[in-house]
């Protein structure tokens, strides 16, 4: 079937190339010569009328008449025999050469006898071939038949996260929680996926997950961090600052989340921008698409401000994180490069940026 499709496509292309040439009239060469002679005769008649009106001198008229007469003599009396016929023949040969050459090249460097890979065979050899998509599909098929296999959901959850399928990842963690019970790690991972799935907004469901995680382990860092983010988004700046300050104090010096906590604290310093009550109310009433559009507008505005005044380290960190959460990795890397250039003479700032890059897998 695939070869029939390729043959049909080839014939369609050949027809499109040949039709304009085949439509040429055989007498097109004669018609062109007759047309040229008629034009030159009209020019001679117009020249005679100009002489009668006195708009051109006799000497100039004679010179022009000689030139026009010379051009008339250069026009062939008949078409060049098979010229109009040789053109379609040449075009036909040219069009035929293309598929012949292509077939020859494919037969030499291609693999015409290589069989296709049916889905069943691809799934069977997914692990051996390191076929990530096939492996996920295989696990999904298994989970459709056995939705209570917690090991399957534990495989899918981080896989979905790697593919930035955050809604699916959140659903996978929800199933793990349903089957195996609640732990601080699972609750925090579930809330984090909800955060990413909602374009960086800590929803009420995510906030409940982080609160439950902290009931089980009040010192669990990820839940404390996102709880602070949620407080900040709700406009509770003092409570958020206290949460981040406490987390930073309890974090080891080499903790990978320290730069992120420091960035959040910097945004909560006096004079740092915050959502107004109207913006928060509007965001709560929006559907997912409208909320995403509002967030994108705010991120674009932040980027525009940093292009004018790039001295705001916290602003750069916020922009890089936002672009990553929105799935715009290339723009996040571009923002990271701009920030590094801005703070190239400030080791502390560069260290904070490097920490953020490692956290977001931008290196």
Rosetta blueprint (number, residue, H / E / L):
1 X L
2 X H
3 X H
4 X H
5 X H
6 X H
7 X H
8 X H
9 X H
10 X H
11 X H
12 X H
13 X H
14 X H
15 X H
16 X H
17 X H
18 X H
19 X H
20 X H
21 X H
22 X H
23 X L
24 X L
25 X L
26 X L
27 X L
28 X H
29 X H
30 X H
31 X H
32 X H
33 X H
34 X H
35 X H
36 X H
37 X H
38 X H
39 X H
40 X H
41 X H
42 X H
43 X H
44 X H
45 X H
46 X H
47 X H
48 X H
49 X H
50 X H
51 X H
52 X H
53 X H
54 X L
55 X L
56 X L
57 X L
58 X H
59 X H
60 X H
61 X H
62 X H
63 X H
64 X H
65 X H
66 X H
67 X H
68 X H
69 X H
70 X H
71 X H
72 X H
73 X H
74 X H
75 X L
76 X L
77 X L
78 X L
79 X L
80 X L
81 X L
82 X L
83 X H
84 X H
85 X H
86 X H
87 X H
88 X H
89 X H
90 X H
91 X H
92 X H
93 X H
94 X H
95 X H
96 X H
97 X H
98 X H
99 X H
100 X H
101 X H
102 X H
103 X H
104 X H
105 X H
106 X H
107 X H
108 X H
109 X H
110 X L
111 X L
112 X L
113 X L
114 X L
115 X L
116 X L
117 X L
118 X L
119 X H
120 X H
121 X H
122 X H
123 X H
124 X H
125 X L
126 X L
127 X L
128 X L
129 X L
130 X L
131 X L
132 X H
133 X H
134 X H
135 X H
136 X H
137 X H
138 X H
139 X H
140 X H
141 X H
142 X H
143 X H
144 X H
145 X H
146 X L
147 X L
148 X L
149 X L
150 X H
151 X H
152 X H
153 X H
154 X H
155 X H
156 X H
157 X H
158 X H
159 X H
160 X H
161 X H
162 X H
163 X L
164 X L
165 X L
166 X H
167 X H
168 X H
169 X H
170 X H
171 X H
172 X H
173 X H
174 X H
175 X H
176 X H
177 X H
178 X H
179 X H
180 X H
181 X L
182 X L
183 X L
184 X H
185 X H
186 X H
187 X H
188 X H
189 X H
190 X H
191 X H
192 X H
193 X H
194 X H
195 X H
196 X H
197 X H
198 X L
199 X L
200 X L
201 X L
202 X L
203 X L
204 X H
205 X H
206 X H
207 X H
208 X H
209 X H
210 X H
211 X H
212 X H
213 X H
214 X H
215 X H
216 X H
217 X L
218 X L
219 X L
220 X L
221 X H
222 X H
223 X H
224 X H
225 X H
226 X H
227 X H
228 X H
229 X H
230 X H
231 X H
232 X H
233 X H
234 X L
235 X L
236 X L
237 X H
238 X H
239 X H
240 X H
241 X H
242 X H
243 X H
244 X H
245 X H
246 X H
247 X H
248 X H
249 X H
250 X H
251 X L
252 X L
253 X L
254 X L
255 X L
256 X L
257 X L
258 X H
259 X H
260 X H
261 X H
262 X H
263 X H
264 X H
265 X H
266 X H
267 X H
268 X L
269 X L
270 X L
271 X L
272 X L
273 X L
274 X L
275 X L
276 X L
277 X H
278 X H
279 X H
280 X H
281 X H
282 X H
283 X H
284 X H
285 X H
286 X L
287 X L
288 X H
289 X H
290 X H
291 X H
292 X H
293 X H
294 X H
295 X H
296 X H
297 X H
298 X H
299 X H
300 X H
301 X H
302 X H
303 X H
304 X H
305 X H
306 X H
307 X H
308 X H
309 X L
310 X L
311 X L
312 X L
313 X H
314 X H
315 X H
316 X H
317 X H
318 X H
319 X H
320 X H
321 X H
322 X H
323 X H
324 X H
325 X H
326 X L
327 X L
328 X L
329 X H
330 X H
331 X H
332 X H
333 X H
334 X H
335 X H
336 X H
337 X H
338 X H
339 X H
340 X H
341 X H
342 X H
343 X L
344 X L
345 X L
346 X L
347 X H
348 X H
349 X H
350 X H
351 X H
352 X H
353 X H
354 X H
355 X H
356 X H
357 X H
358 X H
359 X H
360 X L
361 X L
362 X L
363 X L
